[in-house]
Amino acid sequence: MRAVLCKNFGGVAALEYGEAADPVPLHGQVLIEVHAAAVSFMDTLMVAGRYQMKPTLPFVPGSDAAGVVVAVGEGVRRVRVGDRVACSHWFGGMAERMVAPESGVTRLPDGVGFDVASTVRYAYGTADYALTRAQLRPTDTVFVSGAAGGVGLAAVDLAHRAGAMVIAGVSSEAKGEAVRSQGANHVVDYSREAVQARLLELTGGRGVDVFFDNVGGPLFAAVSRVMAWGGRILPVGFTGGEIPSLAMNLPLLKNFSVVGCYWGAWAERHPQESRRMDEDLFAAVAEGRLRPRVADVLPLAEFGEALQRVARREVIGRLVLRT
């Protein structure tokens, strides 16, 4: 099969496109003929050896895909050969065929195409799990940093649907229209605005109830100082490149919490709950209640361009590679 190959942790530039042996599903695994694979910021970290876990070399990058089941291993009960599915694993998606654990495979409702389906599980799963952990209320004000990315737009979409007031943080004026169309009530461009003053202005001085942070770095430090009493900080990602620290007098004075929300690890530990979340999310997509945004679709051979665009944070929504 044709596949993107990571033979060393040299980053995107070191990746190769070539032939690889077809994977074989083991016990509890599903083999999918990939029709579409979504590209994420996590993939750029994984191929550089900078993610929380490192696959054994060589490996095929790509965590999210969608396609058709072509074989199942022993013990698989929920899906059959011929089913249209979305699937996720830590790696393997940027290839013509991918193996995923059955717990990471979800049958697609009618009307959900492969391109959109490949973008849902990681982005919306992460956002949904984080907002659930925050015990989001309709009365809350939510600030989402990195709001124009895949996970950020999913968080805006879900928080808006839950009735919260959503403030979307973006790094350029061009991204403002996209986050507004996804349901953001207000936009803060932190490339040119004073974030703390703007958030206090938008919240009438009380601060932010839920801080959904995709960026980290100095932005995290700034927003942590304008949390509302009893607020919740959700550290989701660090696309800014710097893992921040927190002065512990701040949560003490405002009685706010930092809530861990590592969706991938939770999904592996709690597969039944994760499956129910997946089914609910895909049903909402099929019914038009959630609106994943596909920024562009490129052929698999143009993986380098796709990953570089994600690394440069130029993408609004998610990029998809089509096999």
N, C-alpha and C positions, 0 to 999 in steps of 0.2 A: 504494500500500500504506500501511497505518497503521504509524507508527514513532515512536520517541522521537528528538527532534532536539536536537542541541547546536549552537547558532548562535554562541555565545561562551563563553569560559572562566569563566563566572560561577558554576560549581558546580551542585549539584543543583537549587536553586531557580530557576535560569535555563533549565532544560530545558523543552521543549515537546513536546506529543503531537499529531501531525497527519499529513498526507499527504506522502508522498515518492515519487519515481519509483522503479519497480522496478529494482534493480541488474541489470546484464547481465554474465554471466561472460566474461572475456577468456581469452586463452591460458593454460592451466594452472589455470584457476579453476572452481569448482563453485558453482552456484546452489541454495540449499536453501530449501524452504518450512519456516519455523521453527514448531515445535510448542511448544518450551520454551526459555527462555533463562535461564541462571544469572546471579546478581548477585554481583559481587566487590568487595572494597575497592579494587582497582585501578581499577574503573570510576569510583568516587567521586573518585579522584585525576585520572583522565583528563579528566573533564568540568570540573575546576577548573584544568587546565593545569599540574598539579603532578606528572605522571608523567614518566618518563625520556624518553618521546617524545610529541610533540604531533601529533595528526592535523590535516590541513587542514580548516578550518571551511567549511561546516557538516558534521557527521558524525553517525552513529548510534552511540551507545555500546553496550557489551556485547561481551565477548570470547568467551563460551561459549554454544553453543546445540546443539539437536538437532532433527532433523526428517527430511524426505524430499527427496531430490535431484529437482529439476524440470528442470534443464538443466546441460550441461557445456560448457566451452570447448574449443577445439582443443587437442590434446595430452593430454587427460585420459584415463587408461587404467584406473585402479583402481576407479572407481565409475561407476555407470550411473543413468540416470533411473529413479526408483522405489525406489532403495536407501534403507533407513533408516540414518541416520548421526548421529554427533556431529561437531561442527565448532568450530574456534576460529580467531579472527583478532584483531588488536589492537582492532577495533571492528566494529560492524555487526549485533550479535546481537539488539538490542532492537527488532525489526521483524518484519513478517510474512514477509519474505524477506531472506536474507543471502548474500553472496558470500564464499567462503573459498578460499584456495589448496588445491590437491589434497593437498599435504603436511599440511594441517591438518584433513583429513577422514578419519574412521574409520568403517567399516561396523559396525553394532551387532549383537552376537550376539542370538539369540532369547532372549526373556525379560527383556531390559534395556529398560525403558520410557524414554520421552523425558524425563520429569522428572529421573530419576536420571542418565540419560546426559548431560544438559547440565551436570552438576556435576563430571564425572570428569576431563576432560582437563587443565584448568588446575590444579585443586587437587592431584589425585593425580600428575599429570605433574611439577609443581613439587616435591612431596614426594619422589617416587621419584628424580628426578634429583639432588636435594640429598643424599639419603641414599646414593645410589650414589657421588657425588663424595666423600662422607665415608668410603667403604669400610667401611660399617657391619658390625660383627661381632656374633654372638650374645652375646658376653661383654661388650659395651659397655653403659654406662648412658647413656641419651639424655634430655636435658631439652628439652622443647618449650615455648616461650613462646607465648602466644596460642593455646593448645591447643584451645580450643573453637570456633575459627573454621574455615572451610572447609579451608584449607591445613593448619592445625594438627591438626584431626581426622584428615586424611589421613596426616599424618606419624605420629601416634600409632598409627593402624591399621597402617601399613606397618612401623614399627619393632617393634611388638608381634608381627606375623606373622613378622618376621625373627628373633625370639627374644631381642631386647634387653630390658633392664629399662627401662621407660619412666616418666619422671617428667613429669607434665603440669602446666604452669604456667597458672593461670587468674586472672581478675580479680574473681571473685565466687564465693561458696559455691554458688550455683545451678548453675554450670557444671561442678561437680565430678562429679556423677552421670553426665553425658554423656561426659566423657572416660574415666571408669572403664568405662563400657559399651563404649567403643571399644577398651579394652585397656590403659589406663594402670595401672601397678602402684601408683603413688603420685600424690598431687595436692598441689601447693603453691599456696595462694591468696596471691598477692603483694600483694593489697590489705590484708592484715592479718597476714602472717607475715614474719619476717626470712628473706629468701631464702637468703642465704649460709649462715647457720647451719643452716637446714633441709636444704639440699642436702648439706652436709658430714655431717649426721646420717644422712641416707638412704644415703649412699655410704660410710659408715664412715670418713670423713675423707679419702678419696682424691680426691674431686671428680668432675666430670662428664666423660665421654669425648667425647660429641657434644652440642653446644649448637645446637639448631635454633631460630633466633631470628626470630620474626615481629613483634616489638614495637620493638626498639631502645631508645634513650633510657637512662635511669638503670638500667633492668633489665639491659640489655646490660653496662653497666659493672660491676654487681654480680656477675653470673654469670661474667664474664671473669676474676674473681679467685678462682674456685673450680673452675677447669678441672683435669682430671687430667693427669698427665704424658703427652705425646703426643696430647693431645685435639685435637678439630677443631671450630671455630666455623663455623656456616653462616649468614651474614647473608641472610635470605630476604625480610624486609619490615620496615617501620617504621610500624606502625599506631599507635604511641604518639605519632607526629608529630615525633620528633627523630631525626635520623641521628647515631649515636654515633661517637665516636673511641675509639681503643685505645692505651693506654700500651704502647709496644713492649717495655718490659722484661718484661711479663707473658708473652708468647710465648717470649721468650728464656729466662726462668727455668724455665718448665714445658715447653719444647720443643713447644708446641702450635701449630696452624696455623689461619689464617683461609682458608676455602675458598669461592671465588666459585661461585655456583650459580644463574645467571640462565637459567632454563629456556626462556623464550620465545625468547631470542636463540640459545640452543643448538639448539632445535628447528628454527629457520630455517636454521641453518648445517649441520645434520646431519639432513636429513629422513628418510633411511632408518632410522637408529638410532632417531629419534623415533617413526617409524611402528611399529617393532617394540615399543617401550615401550608405545605406545597399545594395540596389539593384546593384549599381555600383561595390561595393566591391565583392559581391558574383559572379557577372558576370566575374570580373577579375580573381577570383579564378577558376571558371569553365573553363575559356579559358587558364589557365596556366600563366597568366601575374603576378599574385601574388601567393606566395608559403607559406602558413601557415605551421609551423612545429609542428607536434605532437611528443612529446618526448617519451611518453609511454601511454599505455592504461591499466588500472587496473579495476577489478570489483568494483562495488559500495561499497561493504562491506569493501574494503581496503582504504576507504576514509582517515583514520587517517594517513596512510603511505604517501598518496598523498599530504595531506596538510602539513605534516611535511617536506617533500622534498621541497615543494615550500617555506615554511617559512625559511628553511636553505639555500635557493637560490642555490639549486643544479640542478635545472631543466633548460634545454636549450630548449626554446620554451614553449609549454604548455602540462600539463598532462590532461588526459581524464579519467573519470570514466564511465564505461559502465554498464547499468542496466540489 
